[in-house]
């Protein structure tokens, strides 16, 4: 277990949520490794809290697929598997394609300009070299498209999927080799939406997700 694990305090959140966000970030950053045991007493001692918020946070991590509990071993950081990745990204591909179809019909000029701004912010975040900021900027770009789809049920489903996708998105973004491709793909999606070219934007989004799946699959295989 990393010696650098510290509680990310936030006075506005319940303690279990503070613990959850602390552990979640440690897992996503790789400070807590896949297969590493999440021992309640040790974590409670390291973070200076009781076992109750630790136990509640681990349950929340399980809901996101970041932790698993097995008999006689307890909780541990979930390993990334090809099957899990494929399941999540298949759903994302279907939902993203639906989102861009709807957005193509409904997107306003103001939302086009906002999407352009988010694309520029994404490119700027790459220059800063902060993976977390790059991931957040990528999420922000896609969020504009989701809002433009004007379908609350779809938004809810995408929100529920967001955290499961985040781990794979972060792995993808750790390789700087993907950045030029991502910048180009964002621009292609933006331009197709600006022209209201439904066929082109669906194809661009499909390629965007499929390339991510291909890279992450290789990362998972290399780790095995």
N, C-alpha and C positions, 0 to 999 in steps of 0.2 A: 504493500500500500504506500502511495506517495507520502513523503514527509511534508509536502507543501500544501496539503489539504487544509483549507481554512474556511470557516463559515462566512458566506457572503451575506452580511447582515442587511436587512431591509425592514425598517420599522413599520412599514405599511402592510406587510405580509404575515400570515400565521407562521409560527415557527416550523411547522411541517413543510410548508412551501419553501421557506428559506433553505431548509436542509435538502429538500428535493432539488432545487435549482443548483445548489452547491455540488451535489453528487452528480447531477445530470451534466453539468459543465465539465466536471472532472472526467466523466466517461467519454464525452464527445471530444475532449482535447487529448484523450489517450492517457491521462494521468492515472486513471483506474482502468486496468487492462481487461480485455475479454477473458472470461474465465476466472478473474480474481474474485475471491470471496468477499462478500459484504457483511462482515461480522458486526452485529449490533453493538456489542459492548466496546469493541475497539473504535468503531466510528463515533459512538457517543462520547467516549473519552477524548478522542482527537478534536471533535467539534465543540466539546463543552456543553453538551445537551443530554437529556435523558434518553432512554431507549425508545420511548413512545414515539417521538417525532421521527426517529430513524426508521422505525418499523413502518410508519405511515408513508414516509418518503419512498421506501423500498417498494411498497405496494403501488405507488404512483409510477415508479420506474418500470415495474412489471407491465402496467397498462400501456406504456409507450414501447414495450418490447426491448427496453434497455437492460432489464434484469430478469433473471429466472430463478425460481426456487425449486430445489429438488430434495426428495426425502433423504435424511441422514447427512446431507451436505449443507442445506440451507440456501440462502440467496447468494447469487454471484452475478457479475457483469455478463450480460448475454453476449454470446459470440455472434458475429455476423456470418450468415450463411447465404449461399447463392439462392436457395429456395426462398428464404425470407425476403431477400432483395428483389427477386423476380416477382414475388407476390405483391409487394408494395408498389414497385414501379409499373407493373401491369395496370394496377388500379389508377395510379397517377396518370399514366398515358391516356386511359379512357376518359378520366375526369378532365384532364387538361385539354384534350381535343374537343370535348363538349363545351368547355369554358370558352375556348377561342372561337368556336362556331357562333355561340351566343353573343360574345363580345363583338364579333365582326358585324353583327346586325345592330347592336345597341350602343357601341362605343361613341362617345361624343368627342368633339374637337378638343375640349378641355382635358379629357382623359387621354387623348393622343399626346398632347403636350406633356401631361404628367408622366406618361409612359416613357417619353423621350428623355425627360428629366431623370427618371429612375435608371435608364440605360446609361446616362452620363455618370450618375453617382456610382453605379456598379463599376464602370471603367476607372473612376477615381479611386475607389476602395482598393482595387487591385494594386495600384501604385503605392498605397500605404503599407501593403504587405501584411495586413491583419486578416487571417483566415475567417475569424468570426464576423468581422465587418463585411467581408466579401460575401459570406453566406447570407447575412442580413440584407444586404443590398440586392442579392439575387431573389430572395423571398419578396422584398418590396416591389421588384419589377413584376413578378407574377401576380402579386396581390392586386395591382391595378387592373390586370386582365380579368381576374376573378370578380372584382367589383363591377366591372363594365358588363359582365355577363347578365347582371340583374336577375339572379336566381338565388334566393336565400337558402333554399334547400341544398343546392350545389355548394354554396359557400360553407355551409355547416359541415358537409361531408369533407370538403377540402381542409377545413380547420382541424377536423378530427384526424386526418391523414398527415397533417403538417409535421408533427413531431416524429412520426415514424420515418418520414422522408428525410428529415434533417440530418440524421446520422449518416445516411448515404450521400447526401449533398455535401456534407463536410469532408468526407473521404475523397469525393470527386475533386473538390476545390483545393485539396492539399497539394495536388500536382499542378504546378504553374504552367505545365504544358497545355492544359485545357483552356487557359484564359483567352488566347486569341480566337479559339473556336467558339467559346461562349459569347464573346463580344460580337462576333459575326452573326451568330444565331439569334441573339437578342435584336440585332438590327434588322434581320430578315423578318422576324415576327412583327416588329414595329412597323416596318414598311408595308407588309401585307395587310395589317390592320388599318393602316392609314388609307390604303387603296380599297379597303373592304373586299379583299380577294380571299374568299372563304377557302377555296381549294388550296391556295398557296399557304395560307396561315396554318391550316390543319397539318399539311405536310411538313412545314417548318417546325411545328411543335412536336410532331411525331419523331422527327430526326433528333431534335433537341433532347428528348427523354431517352431515346434508344441509345444515343452516344454515351449518355451518362451511365446507363445500365451496363454497357460494354466495358467501360473503364472500371467501374466499381467491381464488376465480376472478376476482372483480372486482379484487382487489388486483393479481393477475398481469396482467390486461388493462390496468390503469392504468399499470403499469410499462413496458409495451411501447411 
